[in-house]
Amino acid sequence: MAKWESTLEMLVNAALVNPDPHFWRGRRVALTGHTGFKGSWMAILLAHLGAQVHGYALAPTTTPDLFTSAKVAELIDSEIGDVRDVAALNAWLKRVQPEIVFHFAAQALVRQSYVDPVETMTSNFVGTLNLLEAARTQTSIKSMVIVTTDKVYKNNETGHSYRESDHLGGHDPYSASKAASEILVGSYRQCFLQHIGVATARAGNVIGGGDWSADRLIPDAVRAWKSNQTLDIRRPDAVRPWQHVLEPLCAYLILAQRMCGQTELGQAYNFGPDAADAVSVREVIEHAQKAFGYGATDFAELIEGPHEANLLHLNTALAQTQLGIRPRWQLAQAINKSMQWYKAYLDGADALALCEADIESYLATA
Ligand SMILES: NC(=O)c1ccc[n+]([C@@H]2O[C@H](COP(=O)([O-])OP(=O)(O)OC[C@H]3O[C@@H](n4cnc5c(N)ncnc54)[C@H](O)[C@@H]3O)[C@@H](O)[C@H]2O)c1
C-alpha cells in the first residue's frame, strides 16, 4: 500500500471511531439513568460535545456519587423521575422533544437483583416498555440506543465468544430482565418503530473514576484500600471483558449518530475489549493495587454467594465491521486512568475536571 493510501485509511478510520462533534453540537438528547455511573459520564461527554442533554432518573443512592460530585445537574437539564411512572415519563419525553434517546436507567446490580427481583424486573423490563411506548408517539425521535449488557447470553461458560446471533438467556434476575428487554426492543423495532433507528447495546464490565456502587470491583477496592482495610475478593478467577467507561459511551454515540441516516443499522451490538483484555478479577485487582500504590487483598479460596457467571467472552466483530468501532485504551491503561482518577479525587481534585481531562485524553487517542 502506498504511503498516502495508508495515511488516508488512517484518517478514514479516525473519522469512524470518534463521535462527530458537528453532529452532536446543539443536538437534543434524552438520557435516562443520568444520575448513575455511566449516565453521569455520558451527560458530561455529551455536554462536552455541545449537545442539549435532558436527563431522567431516580436520585443517586450512594455516598459519594459522581452525579453530585461532578455537579452534573448544572451541565444539563435534570429531572428526577421513575421509568415505572408512565405519566411522568411521557410528560418528560413530550417536554424534551428529543432527536436521540439513550436508555441507561436500570437496577444494574446482579446481587441486588437476587434481593429484589421484582424491582429489577419492573425497572429494567417494564421501564424499557414504558419508554418504547412513549417513543411511539414522539415524532421528534430519530434514533434510540437501549443499553442492556453482555450478560444477556445463555452462558454455558465454555469459553465461547458470544455473537449477537447467539441464544439469549439469563440465570439471575438482572440478566433475565435485560435478555427480556432485548426481545421486547426487537418486537417494537419490527412492529412500531420501523421509521427510526433502534439498537440495543451489549457491553461488558466498565471501569473508570467515580463509580461508587456497592458490589463492584474497583469501587469495593478503593473503599477498602483508602481506609486501610483488606479487600475481600469472592470470585478471583471469574473472567470478564473489562473496558474503560468511555469506550462503550463513545460507541453508543457513534451508533446513535449513524442510525440517524441509516435506520437499518438498528439491531443488537456487542461492545467490548480485544480478546486479550477479557481477564480474571485477580489480574484486574493486582494491576489496580499497583496503580493505586497501596492496599491489601484477600482472594477467596471458596466461591460464596448466589450464582454469577464465571467466564464470559464477547465477539465484537459486528461493531467493528458495521460501525468501525475498535477499543482504544487497552486494559492496563484503563485501569491506570481509573486509579489515577480515584487517587486525585481522594486528594481533593475536582471530579468534573478529572472527567473532562479523561474525555479529552480519550478523544485525542484516536
Ligand atoms: N457498569 C457496568 O459495568 C455495566 C455493564 C453492562 C451494562 N450496564 C448497564 O448500563 C446502564 C447504566 O449502568 P450504571 O453502571 O451506570 O448503573 P448505576 O446503578 O450507576 O445507574 C443506574 C441508573 O438508573 C437509574 N434508575 C434505576 N432504576 C430506575 C427507575 N426505576 N427509574 C428511573 N431511573 C432508574 C438510577 O437512578 C441511575 O441513574 C444500566 O442499564 C446497566 O445495566 C452497566
The ligand as an SDF file (V2000), in Angstrom:
LIG
                    3D

 44 48  0  0  0  0  0  0  0  0999 V2000
  -21.4930   -0.6530   34.9490 N   0  0  0  0  0  0  0  0  0  0  0  0
  -21.3110   -1.7170   34.1810 C   0  0  0  0  0  0  0  0  0  0  0  0
  -20.2640   -2.3740   34.2370 O   0  0  0  0  0  0  0  0  0  0  0  0
  -22.3680   -2.1200   33.1720 C   0  0  0  0  0  0  0  0  0  0  0  0
  -22.0880   -3.1860   32.3090 C   0  0  0  0  0  0  0  0  0  0  0  0
  -23.0610   -3.5500   31.3550 C   0  0  0  0  0  0  0  0  0  0  0  0
  -24.2480   -2.8610   31.2780 C   0  0  0  0  0  0  0  0  0  0  0  0
  -24.5080   -1.8220   32.1480 N   0  0  0  0  0  0  0  0  0  0  0  0
  -25.7880   -1.1150   32.0070 C   0  0  0  0  0  0  0  0  0  0  0  0
  -25.5280    0.2680   31.8250 O   0  0  0  0  0  0  0  0  0  0  0  0
  -26.5940    1.0410   32.3920 C   0  0  0  0  0  0  0  0  0  0  0  0
  -26.0300    2.0390   33.3850 C   0  0  0  0  0  0  0  0  0  0  0  0
  -25.3440    1.3200   34.3950 O   0  0  0  0  0  0  0  0  0  0  0  0
  -24.5460    2.0310   35.5700 P   0  0  0  0  0  0  0  0  0  0  0  0
  -23.3270    1.2440   35.7980 O   0  0  0  0  0  0  0  0  0  0  0  0
  -24.4390    3.4690   35.3080 O   0  0  0  0  0  0  0  0  0  0  0  0
  -25.5600    1.7690   36.7980 O   0  0  0  0  0  0  0  0  0  0  0  0
  -25.9130    2.7180   38.0180 P   0  0  0  0  0  0  0  0  0  0  0  0
  -26.5610    1.8330   39.0300 O   0  0  0  0  0  0  0  0  0  0  0  0
  -24.7400    3.5170   38.4120 O   0  0  0  0  0  0  0  0  0  0  0  0
  -27.0060    3.7090   37.4250 O   0  0  0  0  0  0  0  0  0  0  0  0
  -28.3250    3.2890   37.1640 C   0  0  0  0  0  0  0  0  0  0  0  0
  -29.1600    4.4960   36.7870 C   0  0  0  0  0  0  0  0  0  0  0  0
  -30.5030    4.0490   36.5400 O   0  0  0  0  0  0  0  0  0  0  0  0
  -31.3840    4.8100   37.3500 C   0  0  0  0  0  0  0  0  0  0  0  0
  -32.5570    4.0210   37.7020 N   0  0  0  0  0  0  0  0  0  0  0  0
  -32.6240    2.8040   38.3030 C   0  0  0  0  0  0  0  0  0  0  0  0
  -33.9090    2.4280   38.4430 N   0  0  0  0  0  0  0  0  0  0  0  0
  -34.6590    3.4380   37.9290 C   0  0  0  0  0  0  0  0  0  0  0  0
  -36.0460    3.6690   37.8000 C   0  0  0  0  0  0  0  0  0  0  0  0
  -36.9510    2.7620   38.2110 N   0  0  0  0  0  0  0  0  0  0  0  0
  -36.4630    4.8210   37.2260 N   0  0  0  0  0  0  0  0  0  0  0  0
  -35.5840    5.7430   36.8040 C   0  0  0  0  0  0  0  0  0  0  0  0
  -34.2480    5.6010   36.9070 N   0  0  0  0  0  0  0  0  0  0  0  0
  -33.8000    4.4460   37.4700 C   0  0  0  0  0  0  0  0  0  0  0  0
  -30.5740    5.2090   38.5640 C   0  0  0  0  0  0  0  0  0  0  0  0
  -31.1840    6.3190   39.2190 O   0  0  0  0  0  0  0  0  0  0  0  0
  -29.2570    5.5550   37.8870 C   0  0  0  0  0  0  0  0  0  0  0  0
  -29.3400    6.8280   37.3070 O   0  0  0  0  0  0  0  0  0  0  0  0
  -27.5620    0.0550   33.0180 C   0  0  0  0  0  0  0  0  0  0  0  0
  -28.6070   -0.1920   32.1000 O   0  0  0  0  0  0  0  0  0  0  0  0
  -26.6960   -1.1850   33.2170 C   0  0  0  0  0  0  0  0  0  0  0  0
  -27.4830   -2.3500   33.2440 O   0  0  0  0  0  0  0  0  0  0  0  0
  -23.5820   -1.4410   33.0960 C   0  0  0  0  0  0  0  0  0  0  0  0
  1  2  1  0
  2  3  2  0
  2  4  1  0
  4  5  1  0
  4 44  2  0
  5  6  2  0
  6  7  1  0
  7  8  2  0
  8  9  1  0
  8 44  1  0
  9 10  1  0
  9 42  1  0
 10 11  1  0
 11 12  1  0
 11 40  1  0
 12 13  1  0
 13 14  1  0
 14 15  2  0
 14 16  1  0
 14 17  1  0
 17 18  1  0
 18 19  2  0
 18 20  1  0
 18 21  1  0
 21 22  1  0
 22 23  1  0
 23 24  1  0
 23 38  1  0
 24 25  1  0
 25 26  1  0
 25 36  1  0
 26 27  1  0
 26 35  1  0
 27 28  2  0
 28 29  1  0
 29 30  1  0
 29 35  2  0
 30 31  1  0
 30 32  2  0
 32 33  1  0
 33 34  2  0
 34 35  1  0
 36 37  1  0
 36 38  1  0
 38 39  1  0
 40 41  1  0
 40 42  1  0
 42 43  1  0
M  CHG  2   8   1  16  -1
M  END
$$$$
